[in-house]
Amino acid sequence: MGLMKSFFSQTRKPEGLLGKMMLNGMNPGHAKLTDWGFGHLPALAPANAIDIGCGGGRNAGELLRKYPRAHVTAVDYSELSVAKARDYNRDMIAAGRCDVRQGDASNLAFPDASFDLATAFETVYFWPGLEKCFGQVFRVLKPGGIFMICNESDGTDAASKRFEGIIDGMKCYTVLQIEAALRAAGFSGISGDHHTSKPWIAVLAKK
Ligand SMILES: C[S@@+](CC[C@H](N)C(=O)[O-])C[C@H]1O[C@@H](n2cnc3c(N)ncnc32)[C@H](O)[C@@H]1O
């Protein structure tokens, strides 16, 4: 495997030295996208929120800042991501407001109806079957709970096609594909937005 392929493949599941290097850039690299995504959330006062595929943990940190009364759980299947997200949110973990767990989006180890809000930034590309994983998110959300997906690829842009060719198992989805999978998983009130000048998308859905 070429070095470029090995490095970019770390976005799917950071591991080893290259994974550490990738994770070091992830929080700053995705900050603008995720801040744009957060602007789509309606007025909410969640008691419990979950960020799935949390990477370096900044998004969980932003949820904690945006919702000062919320407890935030961050989940990632990469041991390195979990360690990085724990370090990033260590003060909030010590304060009892945050929990970072290793786990897979396709089998979320939480009881039904645990969360008021779920977010997934730059991660659904790698989930093993959108419908199945969205079904898991649906299950762990409370009735009325909100799920937001935010990607810097709209599934049609040249960069996403290039990365699909480099990173095994990566699939960039269009808003329509994400909306269809959300509907199939049981969600309603689905709305998608596209950035005015970039291929960024945010899709919101309600349980
Ligand atoms: C490109 S990074 C994005 C991280 C973070 N959400 C952000 O916006 O910076 C993708 C993350 O999703 C995680 N991931 C991919 N598939 C996953 C799955 N099935 N379950 C849990 N985490 C997953 C990866 O380990 C990685 O940390």
The ligand as an ORCA input file, in Angstrom:
! r2SCAN-3c Opt
* xyz 0 1
  C     -12.891     11.167      9.468
  S     -13.001     10.774     11.156
  C     -14.107     12.055     11.753
  C     -13.982     12.259     13.232
  C     -14.853     13.357     13.827
  N     -16.245     13.029     13.762
  C     -14.588     14.678     13.175
  O     -15.511     15.256     12.573
  O     -13.453     15.174     13.264
  C     -14.029      9.352     11.160
  C     -14.141      8.696     12.528
  O     -15.238      7.784     12.501
  C     -14.840      6.599     13.165
  N     -15.690      5.500     12.673
  C     -15.755      5.037     11.399
  N     -16.627      4.027     11.318
  C     -17.131      3.844     12.569
  C     -18.073      2.940     13.119
  N     -18.665      2.003     12.376
  N     -18.378      3.046     14.435
  C     -17.762      3.979     15.209
  N     -16.836      4.850     14.737
  C     -16.534      4.794     13.435
  C     -13.364      6.462     12.844
  O     -12.683      5.632     13.736
  C     -12.890      7.911     12.905
  O     -12.461      8.278     14.191
*
